[in-house]
Amino acid sequence: MNPKKYSLILVVLALGSGVICLAQSPSPSATPATNSSFEELPELKASEILKPEILKGPHHVVREPVPTGSGMNQFTIDSDFGPFEANGNQMLVQRVNEIDAIARLGDVSRGEEFKKSLIAAAKSPLNSAKNIAKDPAQAISNVPKGIMKFMGRAKQTIKNVGKGDAGDGDTMKQAIGYADKKRTLALQMGVDPYTTNSILQKELDEIAWASWAGGFTFSAATFPISGPVGAALTVTNLSSSVESLLRDKSPEELEQINRSAYRALGASASDTERILRGGAFTPTQSTAFAVNLKSLKGVSNRGAFVRTAAQNSSSEADAVFCTQTAALMSQINEHTPLARIAMLGDFPVCVAKDGSVIVALQWDYAAWTPGAATLADKMEELAAQSGDNKPVTVVLSGQMSPLLQQHLQSRGWTVQERAVPGPLK
């Protein structure tokens, strides 16, 4: 593992593996913690921590062992459509939601009306744009973030095929029309149109194709919604403004909007392009990250958070951490006005206008580890910079071990667990 490439995760791993953590270290006058006082990360049990509807549904069950490394609860989901891995609480809810959506879309595709629409689609003049519209999405199975390049690749294909062809403009409109139909369909189902779930993408492709080219009439309102369906976009903290952007804007338009947003936040051109085209952030995550940071109006040094996200994010888990941590910061800013984001290495920390220090983290399970003491020292130094020893508040999306809470509270820190609605009981 490349230390620099994964430094964001390593820094954030504080809570679980000893690089940094939310826990407070002993004050300078206190006796330093001994090795025996630290704890090992536990293996949790799905049946003990998850809401019943998340643990098991008509088409899935979450396996009982839940390792807690890397700041994320590690889930394995057995489903009617094969096993799924979910890195973290947020991804678990999304995958469970997607499994339910796959089942419902599968029911639709077995209907007679749908089959007739497929036949009509094959005879439709729109069929000429079928490969242009569908191939990039199919590439998701091999390139997890391939959907990011959907319209760019479609445009390039159209350019090459249509040179000197008077119908080129129409073909382009057809490809865009298909993409719009698929995006609308996904949002009707309450799922992310840019999900890396290749099975769901295939189902969305089929229904969108029959609707776009074959005249198939589909509405999510035509069948009952139950269980966790529709919860994913809410649980992952997507605001209505983000959902509107996903619905109304193409990937190319989102890219332009987000590029302007990141540059306005103080990010460099190269860092901005890494976010937009680096492969870790989907269009949904890039948009949510930008919107969350933009909501922190007047908060200085936001560009530094973009920089560390751009330079160190190499996976979907990294992108989720950045997006949800920014969402927590936005949530905190509503009732405790923030002044700036301070970077401790690659680790973003909030400093409020009153000088207090707030650690906001997308984190599933936090324990008292050697890294906890290391970060705590740094946090206390930051809080003491003004000479007033300002208070420290820790806001965690998930849960903490009892020992970690004890160490935090014994130092006078304020603790808030489960700051983000999720799958936990």
C-alpha positions as CSV (number, residue, x, y, z in Angstrom):
1,M,0.0,0.0,0.0
2,N,1.4,3.4,-1.0
3,P,1.6,5.4,2.2
4,K,1.1,8.8,0.5
5,K,-1.7,7.6,-1.7
6,Y,-3.6,6.2,1.2
7,S,-2.6,8.8,3.8
8,L,-6.2,10.1,4.1
9,I,-7.4,6.7,5.2
10,L,-4.4,6.2,7.4
11,V,-4.9,9.5,9.0
12,V,-8.5,8.8,9.5
13,L,-7.8,5.3,10.7
14,A,-6.8,7.0,13.9
15,L,-9.9,5.7,15.7
16,G,-9.4,2.1,14.8
17,S,-5.8,1.2,14.0
18,G,-3.7,3.7,15.9
19,V,-2.8,6.4,13.4
20,I,-5.2,9.0,14.8
21,C,-8.5,9.0,16.6
22,L,-11.2,11.0,18.2
23,A,-10.2,10.1,21.7
24,Q,-8.4,12.5,23.9
25,S,-5.0,11.7,25.3
26,P,-4.1,12.5,28.9
27,S,-3.4,16.1,29.6
28,P,0.3,17.0,30.1
29,S,0.0,16.7,33.8
30,A,-1.7,13.2,33.7
31,T,0.0,9.9,33.5
32,P,0.4,8.7,29.9
33,A,-1.7,5.7,28.9
34,T,0.2,2.4,28.9
35,N,0.0,-0.2,26.2
36,S,-2.2,-2.3,28.4
37,S,-4.8,0.5,28.6
38,F,-5.5,0.4,24.9
39,E,-8.1,-1.8,23.3
40,E,-8.3,-4.0,20.2
41,L,-10.9,-3.4,17.6
42,P,-13.8,-5.8,18.1
43,E,-15.7,-7.9,15.7
44,L,-19.3,-6.9,16.0
45,K,-22.4,-8.9,15.4
46,A,-24.9,-7.8,12.7
47,S,-27.9,-9.1,14.7
48,E,-26.9,-6.9,17.7
49,I,-26.1,-3.6,15.9
50,L,-28.5,-3.4,12.9
51,K,-32.1,-2.4,12.6
52,P,-34.2,-5.5,11.7
53,E,-35.1,-4.2,8.2
54,I,-31.5,-3.7,7.4
55,L,-30.3,-7.0,8.9
56,K,-32.7,-9.1,6.8
57,G,-35.3,-8.5,4.1
58,P,-37.2,-10.5,1.4
59,H,-34.1,-10.7,-0.8
60,H,-31.1,-10.3,1.5
61,V,-29.5,-11.1,4.8
62,V,-26.4,-9.5,6.3
63,R,-23.8,-12.0,7.6
64,E,-23.3,-12.0,11.3
65,P,-19.6,-11.2,11.7
66,V,-18.8,-7.5,11.2
67,P,-15.1,-6.5,11.3
68,T,-14.5,-2.9,12.4
69,G,-11.2,-1.9,10.7
70,S,-10.3,1.2,8.7
71,G,-13.0,3.3,10.4
72,M,-15.7,1.3,8.6
73,N,-17.8,-1.6,9.7
74,Q,-17.2,-4.2,7.1
75,F,-20.4,-6.0,6.0
76,T,-21.1,-8.9,3.7
77,I,-24.6,-9.2,2.3
78,D,-26.0,-12.4,0.9
79,S,-28.8,-11.8,-1.6
80,D,-30.9,-13.4,-4.3
81,F,-28.5,-11.8,-6.8
82,G,-25.2,-12.9,-5.2
83,P,-23.1,-11.5,-2.4
84,F,-22.3,-7.8,-2.0
85,E,-19.6,-6.2,0.1
86,A,-20.4,-2.9,1.9
87,N,-17.6,-0.9,3.3
88,G,-19.2,1.1,6.1
89,N,-22.7,1.9,7.5
90,Q,-23.6,4.3,4.7
91,M,-22.7,1.8,1.9
92,L,-24.6,-0.9,3.7
93,V,-27.8,1.1,3.6
94,Q,-27.2,1.9,0.0
95,R,-26.6,-1.7,-1.0
96,V,-29.6,-3.0,0.9
97,N,-31.7,-0.4,-0.9
98,E,-30.3,-1.3,-4.2
99,I,-30.9,-5.0,-3.7
100,D,-34.6,-4.2,-3.1
101,A,-34.6,-2.1,-6.2
102,I,-33.0,-4.9,-8.3
103,A,-35.8,-7.2,-7.2
104,R,-38.5,-4.8,-8.1
105,L,-37.0,-3.9,-11.5
106,G,-36.6,-7.6,-12.1
107,D,-40.4,-8.1,-11.5
108,V,-41.1,-5.3,-14.0
109,S,-38.8,-6.8,-16.6
110,R,-40.7,-10.2,-16.5
111,G,-44.0,-8.5,-17.4
112,E,-45.6,-8.9,-20.8
113,E,-45.8,-5.2,-21.5
114,F,-42.1,-4.9,-20.9
115,K,-41.3,-7.8,-23.3
116,K,-43.4,-6.2,-26.0
117,S,-41.6,-2.9,-25.4
118,L,-38.2,-4.6,-25.9
119,I,-39.4,-5.9,-29.3
120,A,-40.6,-2.5,-30.2
121,A,-37.3,-1.0,-29.1
122,A,-35.4,-3.4,-31.4
123,K,-37.4,-2.1,-34.4
124,S,-37.3,1.6,-33.4
125,P,-35.2,4.1,-35.3
126,L,-33.6,4.9,-32.0
127,N,-32.0,1.5,-32.1
128,S,-29.1,3.1,-34.1
129,A,-27.9,4.8,-30.9
130,K,-28.3,1.7,-28.7
131,N,-24.6,0.8,-28.5
132,I,-23.5,4.4,-28.0
133,A,-26.0,4.8,-25.2
134,K,-25.5,1.5,-23.4
135,D,-21.9,0.4,-23.8
136,P,-20.3,2.9,-21.5
137,A,-22.7,1.9,-18.7
138,Q,-22.0,-1.7,-19.3
139,A,-18.3,-1.0,-18.7
140,I,-19.1,-0.5,-15.0
141,S,-18.7,-4.2,-14.3
142,N,-15.0,-3.8,-15.2
143,V,-14.3,-0.2,-14.3
144,P,-16.2,0.7,-11.1
145,K,-16.3,4.4,-11.8
146,G,-16.8,4.0,-15.6
147,I,-20.2,5.7,-15.4
148,M,-18.4,9.0,-14.7
149,K,-17.1,9.0,-18.3
150,F,-20.5,8.0,-19.8
151,M,-21.4,11.1,-21.8
152,G,-17.8,11.9,-22.6
153,R,-17.3,8.5,-24.2
154,A,-20.7,8.7,-25.9
155,K,-19.7,12.1,-27.5
156,Q,-16.4,10.7,-28.7
157,T,-18.1,7.6,-30.2
158,I,-20.6,9.8,-32.0
159,K,-18.0,12.1,-33.3
160,N,-16.0,9.2,-34.8
161,V,-19.0,7.4,-36.3
162,G,-20.8,10.5,-37.5
163,K,-18.1,12.5,-39.3
164,G,-19.8,13.7,-42.5
165,D,-23.1,12.2,-41.4
166,A,-26.0,14.7,-41.3
167,G,-27.7,12.6,-38.7
168,D,-24.9,13.1,-36.2
169,G,-26.8,15.7,-34.2
170,D,-29.9,13.5,-33.9
171,T,-27.8,10.6,-32.7
172,M,-26.3,12.7,-30.0
173,K,-29.7,13.8,-28.9
174,Q,-30.8,10.2,-28.7
175,A,-27.8,9.2,-26.5
176,I,-28.5,12.1,-24.2
177,G,-32.2,11.2,-24.1
178,Y,-31.4,7.7,-23.1
179,A,-29.1,9.0,-20.3
180,D,-31.8,11.3,-19.1
181,K,-34.4,8.5,-19.0
182,K,-32.1,6.2,-17.0
183,R,-31.2,9.0,-14.5
184,T,-34.8,9.8,-13.9
185,L,-35.7,6.1,-13.5
186,A,-32.9,5.7,-10.9
187,L,-34.1,8.7,-8.8
188,Q,-37.7,7.5,-9.0
189,M,-36.5,4.3,-7.5
190,G,-34.6,6.1,-4.8
191,V,-31.2,4.9,-5.9
192,D,-28.0,6.6,-7.0
193,P,-28.0,6.8,-10.8
194,Y,-24.1,6.7,-10.7
195,T,-23.9,3.7,-8.3
196,T,-21.0,1.3,-8.8
197,N,-23.4,-1.7,-8.4
198,S,-23.1,-3.3,-11.8
199,I,-26.2,-5.6,-11.3
200,L,-28.4,-2.6,-10.6
201,Q,-26.9,-0.7,-13.5
202,K,-27.9,-3.6,-15.8
203,E,-31.5,-3.6,-14.6
204,L,-31.7,0.2,-15.0
205,D,-30.3,-0.1,-18.5
206,E,-33.0,-2.6,-19.5
207,I,-35.9,-0.7,-18.1
208,A,-34.6,2.7,-19.4
209,W,-34.0,1.1,-22.8
210,A,-37.5,-0.3,-23.0
211,S,-39.0,3.1,-21.9
212,W,-36.8,5.3,-24.1
213,A,-36.9,3.3,-27.3
214,G,-39.9,1.0,-26.9
215,G,-42.5,3.2,-25.3
216,F,-42.7,1.2,-22.1
217,T,-44.5,3.2,-19.4
218,F,-42.8,2.9,-16.0
219,S,-43.4,4.6,-12.8
220,A,-42.1,3.7,-9.4
221,A,-45.5,4.7,-8.0
222,T,-47.1,1.7,-9.8
223,F,-45.9,-0.7,-7.2
224,P,-45.8,-0.5,-3.4
225,I,-42.5,0.7,-1.8
226,S,-41.6,-1.1,1.4
227,G,-38.6,-1.7,3.6
228,P,-35.5,0.5,3.1
229,V,-36.3,1.5,-0.5
230,G,-35.8,5.2,-1.0
231,A,-33.8,5.5,2.2
232,A,-30.3,5.6,0.6
233,L,-30.4,9.1,-0.7
234,T,-31.6,10.4,2.6
235,V,-29.3,8.3,4.8
236,T,-26.3,9.4,2.8
237,N,-27.2,13.0,3.6
238,L,-28.0,14.1,0.1
239,S,-29.9,17.4,0.3
240,S,-32.8,18.2,-2.0
241,S,-30.5,20.6,-3.9
242,V,-28.1,17.7,-4.6
243,E,-31.0,15.5,-5.7
244,S,-32.3,18.2,-8.0
245,L,-28.9,18.6,-9.6
246,L,-28.6,14.8,-10.2
247,R,-32.1,14.8,-11.8
248,D,-31.8,17.8,-13.9
249,K,-28.1,17.9,-15.0
250,S,-26.1,15.5,-17.2
251,P,-22.8,14.2,-16.0
252,E,-21.0,16.8,-18.1
253,E,-23.1,19.6,-16.7
254,L,-22.5,18.4,-13.2
255,E,-18.8,18.4,-13.9
256,Q,-18.9,22.0,-15.1
257,I,-20.9,23.1,-12.1
258,N,-18.6,21.2,-9.6
259,R,-15.5,22.5,-11.3
260,S,-16.6,26.1,-10.8
261,A,-17.6,25.3,-7.2
262,Y,-14.2,23.8,-6.2
263,R,-12.3,26.6,-7.8
264,A,-14.4,29.1,-6.0
265,L,-13.6,27.3,-2.7
266,G,-9.9,27.9,-3.4
267,A,-8.9,24.5,-4.9
268,S,-6.2,24.4,-7.5
269,A,-7.1,23.4,-11.1
270,S,-5.1,20.1,-10.7
271,D,-6.8,19.2,-7.4
272,T,-10.2,20.0,-8.9
273,E,-9.6,17.7,-11.8
274,R,-8.5,14.9,-9.5
275,I,-11.8,15.1,-7.8
276,L,-13.8,15.2,-11.0
277,R,-11.8,12.7,-13.0
278,G,-9.6,10.7,-10.6
279,G,-12.0,7.8,-10.3
280,A,-12.6,7.8,-6.6
281,F,-15.6,10.2,-6.6
282,T,-18.7,9.4,-8.6
283,P,-20.6,12.4,-10.0
284,T,-23.0,12.0,-7.0
285,Q,-20.2,12.1,-4.5
286,S,-18.4,14.9,-6.2
287,T,-21.6,17.0,-6.3
288,A,-22.5,16.3,-2.7
289,F,-18.9,17.1,-1.5
290,A,-19.1,20.4,-3.4
291,V,-22.6,21.3,-2.1
292,N,-21.6,20.5,1.5
293,L,-18.5,22.6,1.4
294,K,-20.3,25.5,-0.3
295,S,-22.8,25.5,2.5
296,L,-20.0,26.5,4.9
297,K,-20.2,30.1,3.8
298,G,-17.5,32.2,5.2
299,V,-15.5,29.3,6.6
300,S,-11.9,29.7,5.6
301,N,-9.5,27.1,4.3
302,R,-12.1,24.9,2.7
303,G,-9.8,24.5,-0.3
304,A,-7.3,22.6,1.9
305,F,-9.9,19.9,2.6
306,V,-10.5,19.7,-1.2
307,R,-6.7,19.4,-1.7
308,T,-6.3,16.5,0.7
309,A,-9.4,14.8,-0.6
310,A,-8.1,15.1,-4.2
311,Q,-4.5,14.1,-3.5
312,N,-5.3,11.1,-1.2
313,S,-8.6,9.6,-2.3
314,S,-8.1,6.5,-4.3
315,S,-11.3,4.5,-3.6
316,E,-15.0,4.9,-3.1
317,A,-14.5,4.5,0.7
318,D,-12.3,7.6,0.6
319,A,-14.9,9.6,-1.3
320,V,-17.6,8.6,1.2
321,F,-15.5,9.7,4.1
322,C,-14.8,13.1,2.5
323,T,-18.4,13.6,1.5
324,Q,-20.0,12.6,4.8
325,T,-17.4,14.4,6.9
326,A,-18.2,17.6,4.9
327,A,-21.9,16.9,5.5
328,L,-21.3,16.7,9.3
329,M,-19.4,20.0,9.2
330,S,-22.3,21.6,7.4
331,Q,-24.7,20.2,10.0
332,I,-22.6,21.5,12.8
333,N,-22.2,24.9,11.2
334,E,-26.0,25.4,11.4
335,H,-26.0,25.7,15.2
336,T,-22.3,26.4,16.0
337,P,-20.9,28.9,13.4
338,L,-17.5,27.7,12.2
339,A,-14.6,30.0,11.4
340,R,-12.1,27.8,9.6
341,I,-11.0,24.3,8.8
342,A,-7.6,23.5,10.3
343,M,-5.5,20.7,8.8
344,L,-3.5,18.4,11.1
345,G,-1.6,16.8,8.3
346,D,-4.3,15.4,6.1
347,F,-6.9,15.4,8.8
348,P,-9.6,18.2,8.7
349,V,-10.6,19.8,12.0
350,C,-13.1,22.5,12.5
351,V,-12.4,25.6,14.6
352,A,-15.6,27.5,15.6
353,K,-15.9,31.3,15.7
354,D,-15.6,31.1,19.5
355,G,-12.3,29.3,19.2
356,S,-13.6,25.9,20.3
357,V,-12.3,22.8,18.4
358,I,-14.8,20.4,16.8
359,V,-13.8,17.1,15.3
360,A,-16.5,15.9,12.9
361,L,-16.0,12.5,11.4
362,Q,-17.8,10.0,9.2
363,W,-16.8,7.0,11.3
364,D,-18.6,3.7,12.1
365,Y,-16.9,2.4,15.2
366,A,-14.2,4.2,17.3
367,A,-12.0,2.6,19.9
368,W,-9.4,3.8,22.4
369,T,-6.1,3.0,20.5
370,P,-2.6,4.3,20.5
371,G,-3.6,6.6,17.7
372,A,-6.3,8.0,19.9
373,A,-3.7,9.4,22.3
374,T,-1.6,10.7,19.4
375,L,-4.5,12.7,17.9
376,A,-5.6,13.9,21.3
377,D,-2.2,15.5,21.9
378,K,-2.5,17.4,18.6
379,M,-6.1,18.4,19.3
380,E,-5.2,19.8,22.8
381,E,-2.3,21.7,21.2
382,L,-4.7,23.2,18.7
383,A,-7.3,24.0,21.4
384,A,-4.6,25.7,23.5
385,Q,-3.2,27.9,20.8
386,S,-5.3,30.9,21.9
387,G,-4.0,30.5,25.4
388,D,-7.6,29.8,26.7
389,N,-7.6,26.0,26.4
390,K,-10.8,26.1,24.4
391,P,-13.2,23.1,24.7
392,V,-13.1,20.2,22.3
393,T,-16.2,18.6,20.8
394,V,-16.3,15.2,19.0
395,V,-19.1,14.5,16.6
396,L,-19.2,11.0,15.2
397,S,-21.5,9.5,12.6
398,G,-21.3,6.1,14.2
399,Q,-20.6,4.8,17.7
400,M,-17.7,4.7,20.2
401,S,-16.5,2.1,22.6
402,P,-17.3,2.7,26.3
403,L,-13.6,3.0,27.0
404,L,-13.2,5.7,24.4
405,Q,-16.1,7.6,25.7
406,Q,-14.6,7.4,29.2
407,H,-11.3,8.8,28.1
408,L,-13.0,11.6,26.2
409,Q,-15.3,12.6,28.9
410,S,-12.7,12.4,31.6
411,R,-10.8,15.1,29.8
412,G,-13.8,17.3,29.6
413,W,-14.5,16.7,25.9
414,T,-18.1,16.8,24.7
415,V,-19.1,13.7,22.7
416,Q,-21.9,13.2,20.2
417,E,-22.4,9.7,18.7
418,R,-24.7,8.6,15.9
419,A,-24.9,12.1,14.4
420,V,-26.0,10.7,11.1
421,P,-29.2,8.5,10.7
422,G,-28.1,5.1,9.6
423,P,-28.6,1.3,9.9
424,L,-27.7,1.1,13.6
425,K,-30.3,0.2,16.2
